[in-house]
Amino acid sequence: MTNNELNENRETLTALCETIRDLISMQDYQTCETLICQAIGAYPHAPQPHNLIGILLEKTGDHPAAMKHFRAAWALDPTYLPARQNLECYGTFFSNGRCAYDENDCITDGTGH
């Protein structure tokens, strides 16, 4: 894959994250599911679609399936901070409710953690 293709994929996935954030805020879960499933098919090795479906599943009340997708996103790319943050956020009894759609939503302590 060329650098140009990688940049196009990154831009497409970033736009997807923004679109899903907007659709979830409007509670348009059906459109979210359709777009995310298409992205999983188009980008099977990307963590972003799995992270997004995890957020959607969490918002619609399917916690076990959401956790599976957050773990899948993290397994695909252990450096993908949104998946890690969502695992930490939703993997406790007292969730802070702050999910990470993309890297811009990640909380760091100054050390990258």
C-alpha positions as CSV (number, residue, x, y, z in Angstrom):
1,M,0.0,0.0,0.0
2,T,1.4,3.4,-1.0
3,N,1.6,6.4,1.3
4,N,-1.1,8.1,-0.7
5,E,-3.4,5.1,-0.2
6,L,-2.6,5.1,3.5
7,N,-3.4,8.8,3.8
8,E,-6.7,8.4,1.9
9,N,-7.7,5.5,4.2
10,R,-6.8,7.6,7.3
11,E,-8.8,10.5,6.0
12,T,-11.8,8.3,5.2
13,L,-11.7,6.7,8.6
14,T,-11.4,10.0,10.4
15,A,-14.4,11.3,8.5
16,L,-16.3,8.1,9.5
17,C,-15.5,8.8,13.1
18,E,-16.9,12.3,12.9
19,T,-20.0,11.1,11.0
20,I,-20.8,8.4,13.5
21,R,-20.3,10.9,16.4
22,D,-23.0,13.1,14.8
23,L,-25.3,10.3,14.0
24,I,-25.1,8.8,17.5
25,S,-25.9,12.3,19.0
26,M,-29.0,12.3,16.8
27,Q,-29.8,8.7,17.8
28,D,-29.8,7.6,14.2
29,Y,-28.5,4.1,15.1
30,Q,-29.6,2.3,12.0
31,T,-27.6,4.6,9.7
32,C,-24.6,4.2,12.1
33,E,-24.8,0.4,11.9
34,T,-25.0,0.5,8.1
35,L,-22.0,2.8,7.7
36,I,-19.9,1.0,10.3
37,C,-20.6,-2.5,8.8
38,Q,-19.6,-1.1,5.4
39,A,-16.4,0.2,6.9
40,I,-15.6,-3.1,8.6
41,G,-15.9,-4.8,5.2
42,A,-13.8,-2.1,3.4
43,Y,-11.1,-1.8,6.1
44,P,-11.0,-5.2,7.8
45,H,-7.6,-4.5,9.5
46,A,-8.5,-1.0,10.8
47,P,-9.4,-0.6,14.5
48,Q,-11.7,2.4,13.9
49,P,-14.8,0.6,12.7
50,H,-14.6,-1.9,15.6
51,N,-14.2,0.9,18.1
52,L,-17.2,2.7,16.6
53,I,-19.4,-0.3,16.5
54,G,-18.4,-0.8,20.2
55,I,-19.6,2.7,21.0
56,L,-22.9,2.1,19.1
57,L,-23.5,-1.2,20.9
58,E,-22.8,0.4,24.2
59,K,-25.2,3.2,23.5
60,T,-27.9,0.7,22.5
61,G,-27.4,-1.4,25.6
62,D,-25.4,-4.4,24.4
63,H,-22.4,-4.1,26.7
64,P,-20.9,-7.6,26.2
65,A,-20.8,-7.2,22.4
66,A,-19.5,-3.7,22.8
67,M,-16.6,-4.9,24.9
68,K,-15.8,-7.6,22.3
69,H,-15.5,-4.9,19.6
70,F,-13.3,-2.6,21.8
71,R,-11.0,-5.6,22.4
72,A,-11.0,-6.4,18.6
73,A,-10.0,-2.8,17.8
74,W,-7.2,-3.0,20.4
75,A,-6.0,-6.3,19.1
76,L,-5.9,-4.9,15.5
77,D,-3.8,-2.0,16.7
78,P,-2.5,-2.0,20.3
79,T,-1.4,1.7,19.8
80,Y,-5.0,2.8,19.0
81,L,-5.8,4.9,22.1
82,P,-9.6,5.2,21.6
83,A,-10.0,1.5,22.0
84,R,-8.0,1.4,25.1
85,Q,-9.8,4.4,26.6
86,N,-13.2,2.8,25.8
87,L,-12.1,-0.5,27.4
88,E,-11.1,1.4,30.5
89,C,-14.3,3.6,30.4
90,Y,-16.8,0.8,30.0
91,G,-14.9,-2.0,31.6
92,T,-15.6,-0.8,35.2
93,F,-18.7,-0.7,37.4
94,F,-18.6,3.1,37.5
95,S,-18.2,4.2,33.9
96,N,-17.3,7.9,33.5
97,G,-19.4,7.8,30.3
98,R,-16.8,9.6,28.3
99,C,-16.2,7.4,25.2
100,A,-13.5,8.0,22.6
101,Y,-14.7,8.2,19.0
102,D,-11.2,9.0,17.8
103,E,-7.7,10.1,19.0
104,N,-9.0,13.7,19.8
105,D,-11.2,12.3,22.5
106,C,-8.4,10.5,24.4
107,I,-7.3,11.7,27.8
108,T,-3.6,11.5,28.4
109,D,-1.6,12.2,31.5
110,G,1.3,13.8,29.6
111,T,3.1,10.5,29.2
112,G,0.9,9.1,26.4
113,H,-1.2,7.1,28.9
